[in-house]
Amino acid sequence: MNRFGYDRPSDVAEAVRDGNARGVRFLAGGSNLVDLMKENVERPVRIVDINRLPLHEIEDHDGGLRIGALATNSETAWDARVEAKYPVLASSILAGASPQLRNVATAGGNLNQRTRCLYFYDNTTACNKREPGTGCSAIGGVNRVNAILGASPSCIATHPSDMCVGLAVLNATVNVTGPLGDRSIPFADYHRLPGEDPSRDNTLKPGELITSIDLPDADFSGNYTYLKLRDRLSYAFALVSVAVVMRIENGRIAEARIALGGVAHKPWRSKTAEGLLVGEVPSQSAFLAAAHALLEGAQGQGANDFKIGLARRAIVRACRQAADGTPQSQIDKRVA
């Protein structure tokens, strides 16, 4: 075990002061960080335990909801307001992990969880995300679960979160605080593509701490779905996942949002693809056109080539579910 210091601040300002140093990590539920420490992937010199901070509440905010960074995944998924107004988020959360993990994993931690690429966890292999400049063993290696979109010669890892795919289609906002003060980050700008520096997963600045996530005033409770395709039915990360929300007026699609998970370094959206659906009657041809646009530039790495076709079919299926008002969560309940 690597030695590390431990702080347990009582307020946010103290936490930010403690966290503004090299080698410091914030600890919430610990469902990812503790695993990484056990595998010797993360080696913090100091842990700042933020569980005492007043960031647990889920509150009404500007017609929408504000989810505290320390609200657990279970608390968020089963909140009556989330279930009623943002069921795509509830569905995405419940598709991930296990009940035991959802009881401790937090909203802020979910955004910041790290890739499950095999080589990231294997200290005997080269990994630019774990150790910049060493190379990417997944390129030309075992890459069945890796990215088909937004990858770079430096990294083909994917972001593992289900919740983040749901947040992406809801146009959420991430509120953070740090040494330079408070700021709000549109969800689309929070996670970053690997580029030449895959060690950075997001756009947080040193010492910054997530305080809450805002969901805007929008109701997609009628036409939505979260479809997750994986190797086994439960407790597995997505090969491909799709979140879709729509507004349908007079038999035509007035608004559509689609986000993919399991295929890129961040939840993947395309305004061009979504725009192709606006004004269209829900149909196989319209959904297929959107799928082709959403997957433009997709490139496999050999073992994960199948993901391109799988993603295309999943997008069409998810769009149909959303348009028909038959989300995958309802289908799963009927099957069970």
N, C-alpha and C positions, 0 to 999 in steps of 0.2 A: 504494500500500500504506500502510495506517495503521501508524504506529509503535506498538510495544508492548514491554513488558518481558517477561523470560523467566526463570523459576525452575525448577529440577529438584531437588526435595527428595528426601532419602534415606529418610525415614520418614514415617509417617502424621501424627504430631503436627506435624512441620514443615510438611507440606502444608496442614494445616488452618489453621496460623498464617498461611501465605502466602496462602491462599485467602479469608481472612476480611476482605475489603476490597471496596469498590464497584468494579465494572468488571473483576473478576478471573474468569477461566474456567479450569476444570480441563481438561487435555488428556490423552486416553487414545489410542484408535486414530485419532481425528481425522476419521473418515469423514463426519461431519456438521458439526462445528465448523469445520473448514478450508474446506469449501464455503461455509458461511455467511459466513466472513470474506472469501472471494474475492468474494462477491456484495455485500459491504458491509452485510450485514444485522446481523452481529455485529461490534462494534468494541471488543474488550477492550483495557484499558489494560495488562493483564499476563496472561500465560499461565503456569499452573502445570502443568508436565509431570509426571504421576504414574506414568509407566511403570516407574520403578525401584522402586515400592513393592511390598511382599510381599503382593499381592492377586491373584495369578494362579492359585492352586490351586483344584481342585474336590475336596472332602473329604467323607467320611462324617460325618454330624452328627445325633445324636438319632434314629437310625433312618432319616433322610432324607439329603439332600445339602446341602452349603453350597458355593455357586458364588462364587468370588472375583470381585470387581468387574472385574478386569482379565483374567479368562479370556475368550478370544476366542469369538466365536459358533461357529466351527468346532470348537474344543476342546470346547465344551459339547455341541453337537449330536452329535459322534462319541464322546463319553464312553460307555463300555460300560454304566455304571450308569444314565445318562440314557436310553440306548436301551432298556434292559431294563425299567426301572421307570417312566419318565416319557416314553414315546415321543411323546406329544402335544406335548411341548416340543421334542423333536428335530425333529418334523415341521414345527412352526411356524417354527423357525429356518431350516431348509433351504428353506422356501418363500419366504424373503426374500432380497433383494439378489442377489449373485453370489458364486461361490466366492472370488474375489479379495478382495471386500469382507468376507466372513465371516471371512477369515483375519486381518483387522486390527481389525474392529469388536469392541467389548467388551460384556460383559453389562451393566455399569453405564452405558455410553454408550448402549446400546440403549434403556434405560428413559428416558433423558433426551433422545433425539433429538427434533427439533422438527418441526412440521407441514410438509407439502409443499404447502399451499395456494398457488396461483399468486400471489396478491396479497401473501403474506408475503415472497416472494422478490423482489417487484418494488418497488423503492424509489420509483418514481414514482407509486405508488397509496396510498390510505389503508388502513391496517391497524392495528387496535387491539392486535393481538398484538405487532407490531413496534414500533409507536409509539402508546402508549395515548392515547385521546381523539381520534384522527383519523377514526374510523369503520371500517366493514367493507365493503370494496368487493365482497366475494363475495356479499353480500346484494343481489340484483338484478343481479349480474354473472355471470361464468362460474363456475358452481358445481356442475358435474357430479360432482366428486369429494368434495364437502363433506358436512357432517353432516346426518343426519336424526333424531338423538336427542341430547338433552342440550344442544342449542345455546341461544344467547341472542341478543338483539338486538345484542349487542356482537361476536359471533364465531360463525361456523359452521365452524370448522376441525376437522379430524380428527387423531387421533394415528396416525402411520404404521406403528407397529411390528407385526410378526408375532409375534415372541418374546413380547411382553407379553400377547398374547391367550392364548398357551399358559400363561404364568405365572398369569394370572388364574384359569383353571379349576383350577389346582393349589393355589390358596390360598397362594401364596408369601408370604414376609416379606422386606422390604427392610431391611437393617441399615446404619445410617449413623453417622458420627461428626462432631462439629463443635465449635465453641467452648464449647458448653454440655455436652459429653459425648456418650456413646453413646445411641442409641435404636433401637428396631425398629418398623417401620411395616407394618401389614398391607397386602398388595398392593392391596386394594380401596380403601385410603385414600391411596395414594401419588400417583396422578394426580388431577387435579381438573377439574371442569367449568368452562367459561369464565366464567359469571356476568357480573359487571360488570368483571372484571379478567382478560381472556384472556392478558395478558402472562405470567402465572404458569402454567406447565404442571403443576406438581407441588407437593407440600407440604413440600419441603425448606426449611429455614431458611437464612439467609445464612451462607455458609462451610461448610455441611455437605457431606460427601463420602460417597458410597456405598462401603461396604467389602465387602459380600457380599449374596447372595440365598439365603435358605433355602427348600428344598423339604421339606414335611412327609413323614412316613412314611405313604405311601399308594400303592397299586398299582392303576393303571388301565390296565395293559398289555393287557388283553383286549378292552375295549370303549372305543374312543376314535376320534377323527378330527380332522384339521385340514383344512378345506376353504377354499380361497382362490379367489375369482372376481375376475378382472382383465382388462384389455384385451388383454394378450398373455400367453403361457404363462410367460415368465420375465422377471426383472429389471423388475418393475412392481409398484407399490403396489396394495393391495387396494381394489377398489370395495366389496366385502363379503367378510369372512372369518368363519368360524365354527369355534370349538374346542369339542368336546363330549367329556366323559368320563362313563362310567356304571358302576354296579355292578348286575348283574342276578342275582337269586336266585330260584330256582324259577320261572323264566319271567316274572318281573315286575321292574320297575325299582326297585331298592332305594335308589339314589342317582343323581342326575343333576346335572351342572353344564354350563352353556352360556355361552360368551362370544363377543361379536361384535367384529370389528375393522373399520376403514374406515367406521364409521358415526357416531362420536362423538369427543369430545375425549379420551376414555379408553376402554379396553376395557369393553364394556357387558355387564352381567349383571343378572338379575332373579331374586331368590329366589322370588318368586311364580310365575314361569314354571317354574322348576326344580321347585318343589313340586308343580306340577300333574302332573308325570311320575311322582312317587314312588307306588309301589303299582300302577301301570298296566302292563298288558301292552303291549309295544312295538307301536305301531300308527300308521297314518297320521293317524287322528283325534286321538290323544293328542299326536303331534308337532305337528300343526297348531294345537291349542289352546295349546301352549307357545309356538309362534311368534307367535301373536296377542298373548299376554300379554307376551312379550319386546319386541314392537314397539309396545306401547301408548304413545300420545303421539307416535309418529313423524310427522315433518312434513318434506315436501320443500320445496325452494326454487325449483322450476321445472325446471331442467335435471337435477336429481338426484331427481326424483319417482320415477323407475324403481327407485331403490334400495330402496324399501319393499317392492315386490313381489318384487324379486330377493332381498332378505334373507329374506323369508318362505319362499320356495322353498328357499333355501340352508339354512335352519335345519332344515326337514323332511328334506332330503336328508342333512344331516350327522348328524342324530339317527338316521336309518335306518342309515347307515354304522356309527355307533358301536354301535348295538344288535346289528347283524349281525356285528360284529367284522371289518368290511372297510373299514379306513381308506383315505382318499383316497391316501395315500402308497403303499399296496400296489397300488391301481388304476393309479396313474401308472407304477409299475414294470412292470406287465403290458402297458400300452399302449406304453411305450418299447421 
